[in-house]
Amino acid sequence: MDFRLTPEQEKRRQEYHAVCSELALKAPHPILGEKGIFGTEHGWKYFRYCAKEFAKRGWLSLSWPAEYGGRGDRMDQVLLAEAMGYNGVPGIDPFGVGMLAPTLLAVGSEELKKEFLPPIARSDVMWCELWSEPNAGSDLAALTATAIRKGDEYVINGQKTWNTNAHNADWGFGIFKSDPEGKKHRNLSFLLMDMKTPGITVRPLYYMNGGHILNEVYFDDAHVPARNLVGKEHGGWAVVNVLAGFERSNMGAVAGMRRALEEIVHYCNETIVNGQLRSRDPIIRNRLAQLACEIEAMSTLGYRIADQQNRDEMGLMDASAMKVFSTELEERFAALAVDIFGPSGQITEGRWAPMGGHWINALQESFVGTISAGTNEIQRNIIAWYGLGLPRMK
């Protein structure tokens, strides 16, 4: 692929950075990762504000076809994500904009596209994902929550868990067992539902640092219109595989890491410990250099995936590779930052907390990424089976 941007892309890239840098000035302090965005009132308000600013510019539908309001291609999404990550600006609903919209464009009916895409593009509706269950996460096809069709409705019963931002979401999409006697992988249906539907209850799950990002969702005879079915009845597994590629591509994280690395380097150039600048410590220099190389590698992988998506050539292996690499790099980065700060790196707030306590919170949250959206062990199996053609173990 050609790594050079066209003059038009470079111009749009500059516009994305200009707008995001302006929005960054309006951020409430502090907003620490997902905990600050989804788990606090001021963080969620700021998220919605940024989303509306992007919507006004048509930036929530950049890669969509022109007939649905699209204004660019998937590379524009990457360029916007880079600007957001570098400036620390939220505003893209990871579920509605990032996952559901491209899935509907790929496999949704025309009626569903017309009903659900415009509110996503306007940032009128926020979404959540209803996949994992207490005994079905990485092996999602083993789920037990049911959606039994009765006339023109599905009646849903069961439980979902680890549902990010379900407490703020207006709508949710989920996968349910629609044929209890059917064969595994061929007995599931993919449904959209209003989270205010009677019979749906959302309960919080708290992080060890007190953050409220995740939830568990209970269904007790919740009635969902049959017209909200995506794909074919009992054919939900095919829809899951389409959506998973969009979920795992994670192309915006690299810019946030690059900005964070610049801040860590600045800290090391300004901070003296035991009479010596942190930046003079050869171990710290080597570890930061290694991290910089890994960030550059992740950037290249992100651009490669964007290029593949533009040509409709991205496979399951590519999405899984990005998911594994990026989440484990985030974990290593956070651990290194806390290590560099020393004992003060454990302080979460106040004048003695380096960088506002961001990195200890980032470290505590980083483990989630390696487990959510399919554990990294499962992703390595996908790479082995579908990418390398290795046999399955019996």
N, C-alpha and C positions, 0 to 999 in steps of 0.2 A: 504494500500500500504506500501511497504518497503521504508523508507526514506533514507536508506544507499545507497551510490553509489558503483558500482562495482569497483574493482581496475583499470579496463580499463577506466571507466568513470572518475575516479578521476585523472588518468594520463592525459586524454584529457582536463579535467577542468583546470589543471595546465598549460597546453600548451596554452589554450585560454587566460588565465590571463597573461601569459608571453608576448604573442604577443600584446595584447591590452594595457598593461602597456608601451610597447615600442612605440606603435603608439601614445599613449597619450602624449609622450614627443615631438612629432612633431606637435602638435595642435597649430594653430595660436591663438593669444590672442586678445580679448576674443571671445569665442563662447558661447552665452547665449541661450540655448534651441533651439527650432525650428527656432526662429528668426535669430539666428546666423548661423545655418546650411543651411536652405533653402532661407534665406533672404539676405545673403551677399555673395559677390563673393569669398572671402577667405574661408568662411565656406563651400560653395558648392564645392570648389576645394578640400578641405580637406576631405569632405565626399566621393568624387569620388576616392581620393587616397586610403582611408581606404577600400572602396568597392573592389578596384582592388587587394589590399593585401589579403583580404578575399577570393576573387575569385581564386587567384593563389593557395590557399591552399584547394580549394574545399569546403569552408565553407558556400557558399551561397546556396548549394544544400544538406546540411547535411542530411535532413530527406527524401530525394527523394529515390524512388526505385533504385536499382543498375543499372537497364537498362537505367536509365536517368541520371546517374552520381552521385547517392546518395552514401554517405559514412557513414551514421550513422542512428540514429532515432531521434524522436522529442525531446527526452531528451537532445541530443547534442545541439539542437537549444536553449533550455533553458539554458544550461551551457554556451554557447557562449553569449547569451543575458545578462546573469549575469555578465560575464567578461566585456562586452561592457558597461553596465550600471554602474558598480562599477568604471571603469576607465574613464568614460565620453567620450567614443569613438563612433562615428557614423559609418555608412558604410553599413547597411542593408536597402535596399529600402523597406519601409513598404508596398508599393503597389505591386511591382513586385515580390519580394522575399516573403514578408509576406502574401500577399493575393492572387494574381493571380496565382502564381506557384502551390500552393497546390490545388487551385480550378481547374486548368487545369488537374492536376493529378487525381482529383476526378471525373470530369465530362466532360473534354475536349476530342475531337477526337484525334486519333493518329496523324493526320496531323498537328493539332494545337500544340500538344506537341512537335513534332519534329521541328516545325518552331520557336516557341517562348521560349521554355525552355532553349536551349543552350545559347542564348544571355543574358538571365537573370542570368544564372550560371556564365557567364564570366563578368558580370557587364558592358556589352556593351550598354544596353538599360535601361533607367529609365522610370518608369510608374507613372501615376496619376489615380485617381478615379473620374469618372464622374457620380455622383448619384443625389445629392440634386438639387432642383430647387427652385426658389423664393417662390413657393406655395406648394412645396412637399419636405419635408425633413424627418421628423419622419414618416409621412404617405407617404412613397416613392412610393407606388402603385398609388398615385394620380398624378403622373408626367404627363406632357403634351408634352415634346419634342418627336418628332416622328422620326421613322426610317422605311420608306415605301420601300418595296422591289420592284425593277424594274429590271427584268432580273437577272443578276448575281451581282447586287449591291443593297445596301440600301442607300437611299437618306435621310439624316438627317437634320432636322430643329428644332430650339428651343434654349433653354438656360439652362445651368447648373451653379451652384454657390457653393461657399465655397470649391473650388477645391484646396486642398493642393498641392503645388509644381508644379502645371500645367505649370508654366512659365519656369521650367527647364526640364520638362518631354519630353521624345522622343515619347512615346506612351501612350495611355489612354484606360481604359476599362469603359464601361458605360451601363446603362439600359435605354431603350427607348420604347415608345409605337409603336408597329409594326402593331397593328390592332386597329385603332381608334374606331371601332364599337364593339370590343370584350368586354367580361366581365372582370371586374377588377381582377387583379392578373393573368389573363389568356390571356393577350393581350400585354405582354412585351417581348422584346428580349434583350439578353446580347451580346454586340459587342466589338470588339477590333479595335482600329484605330490609325493610324499614326497622331500625333498632328500637323504635317506639311501639312496635307491634305488641299487643297484649300477649302475655306468655313468655316474653323475653326479659330476663333479669341479668343485669351486669353487676358483678361484685369485684372489688379491688384486690389485687395481689401486690404486696409491697416488697421493694428491694430491701436488702440489708442496710442500705443507707437511708431508708425512709422514703425513697422515691416511689411515686405511683405512676407507672407507665403501663403495666400489664394488668390484665383482668381475667376473670373466668366468667363465662356467659352460659346461662341455663335457659333451656327451652322446655316449656310446659304447655303442650297443645297450642303452639304458635302457628297461626294460619298465614300462609304466604301464597299470593296469587301464582297460578301455574304459568302465567305469561312471563314471570320473572326467571324462568329456566333459561340458562345459557347453554347452548349446544343441545345435544339430544338427551332425552330421558335415559338414565342409566349409563350415559356416555360422559359423565363428569370427569373421569380420569384423564381423558384426552384434553379437556379444558385445563385441568390442573397442570399438565405438562407444558401447555402453551404459556400459562401465566408464570410458571416457575422460572422460565428463562428471563422474563422481565424483572422478576423479583430479585434474582441473584446477580444481575449484571453489575450493579453497584458502581456506576462509573463516576460518581461525584466525590467519593471519599478521598481520592488522591489529592485534590486541591486543598482540602482542609488539612491533610497531613503535611503538605508542603508548607502551608502557612504556619502550622504549629511548629514545624522543624525550624523555620526562620526565627520564631520566638524563642525556642530553646537555645539556639545558637547565640542569639542576642543575650539571653540570660547568662550563658557560659562566658561570654566576652565581657560581662559587666560584674560578675560575682567572684569574690575572692574567698577562698576557704583555705585555712592553714597557710596564709601568706602567698597563695598562688591562685591565679585565675583558673576557674574551672576549665576554660578552653585550652589551658596548657597541659592538662592531664592527658597523657597519651592514650589511656584506656577509654576515656570519654571521647576523645577525638576519633579513635578507631570505631567505636560503637555508633557515633553519629554519622560517620562516613558510610558505614555499612547500611544504616537506616536510609540515608539519602539515596544510595544505589537501589535499595528495595522499593522506595517510593517511585523512583524513575521507572523501574521495571513494571510496577503496577500501573503507572500512567500509560506506558506503551501497550499493556494488555487492555486497558480501558478503551484506548483509541482503536485497537484492533477489533474489539467486540462491537464498537459503534459502526465501524466499517462493515463488518459482517452483517449486522442488523440492517444496514442500509441496502445491502444486496440480498437480504433474506437468506443468509447462509449460516447464521449462528446455530450451533448445535448445543445439546444438553451439556456436553463436556466443557464448552467454553464458559457457559454461565457458572458451572460448578467450580471451574478453576479460579474464576474471579472471586467467587464467594469465599473459597478457602484462603486464597492469598491475601485478600483485603482484610478479612476478619482476624486472621492470625497476625498480620502486620500491625493492626490496631492494638492488639493485645501486647505485642512486643514493644511498641512505641510507648504505650502508657507505662509499662513496667520500667522501661529505661528512664523516662522522665522522672518518675517518683524516685528512682535510684539516684539520679543526678542531684536531686534536691536534698537528699539525705533525710534526717529526722523531720525537718520541716515539711517534707513532702507529704507527711501524714495529716497535716493540719487542713481542715476543710474550709475554714473561713477566718476572716479577721486579717489584721495587718501583717501577721507572720506567715500567712498562707501563700506560697508561691503561686502566682498567676490566679489568684482568687480561689485556690483549692480545686481548680479544674482537673488536674491530673490524677489526684487520688479518686475523684468521682469517676473519671474516665477509666481508671484501672478497675474499679469495682464493677463498672458496667460492661467492660470489654469482653468478659467471659460469655455474656449473653449472645453476642454475635456468632460465636463458634458453635452454638447450640441451636439457635432459632433458624427458621427457614430451612430446616433439614440439617442435621448435625454435619460437621465437617468430615466425620467418618463416613457418613452416607454419601457425601459429595465425592470423596475419594473412590468409593465404589462405582459411582456414575462415571467418573473419569476412566476407571479401569475397564468397565464393561462397554460403554458406548464410545469412548475415545480411543482406547488402546486395543479393544477387542479381546481382552483377557477373559478366561472362563470364570464362571461363578463357582464358588466353593460349595461342595455338597456336604 
